[in-house]
Amino acid sequence: MEELQRINIKVYLQDPQSLSSEEAFRVFNEWIVDNTDEVLVDVADYDHVGNGPLTLLIGHEANYSLDSDLGEMGLLYTRKQPQGGELSERLAGALRAALRACHRLETATELAGKVAFRGGDLKITANDRLRAPNTEDGERALREALDPVLTALFCSASYAVERDTSSGERLSLRVRAEGDFTPETLLANLAN
């Protein structure tokens, strides 16, 4: 588990109708031009496919997408390139990147403040079946690295973690915290 690099983070929209795939397409295209933190390459429209990524921003290190998997709309961050540090540091890095993108969407002028995310509702997926099997042992190993990060993220507020035990699925943990958390607040919590 310590070698896990490919990490997905999904943060759910408060109102699933607040961000359309067309709006995401326009905003993501602007990010390609305006971004200096990472190399962002292209935007693709998959709205015709249905459950899954609707609008995909392709980057060198990671992809970002407006995602409707299982009918739940949110921003999905998909880490592709290796990061340094221990697994806890890599999980925190993926969370920071996802939350920065959420905050950027929430504050985008062209979206006029209509987009908001439920910061206390996350899905964390180990996108590597070999290094992170969807078993109780896999969950225990991931939780060992994740729990200190979640404690910092939610400032010791109570949270619940539930593993998707569906056969054939990747190791995915749904995290729900008590209280209202914005991406901006969570980013500040991770910085402390």
Summary of the structure (lengths in Angstrom):
residues: 192
radius of gyration: 15.7
end to end distance: 25.9
largest distance: 45.1
contacts: 590
relative contact order: 0.19
helix: 35%
strand: 28%
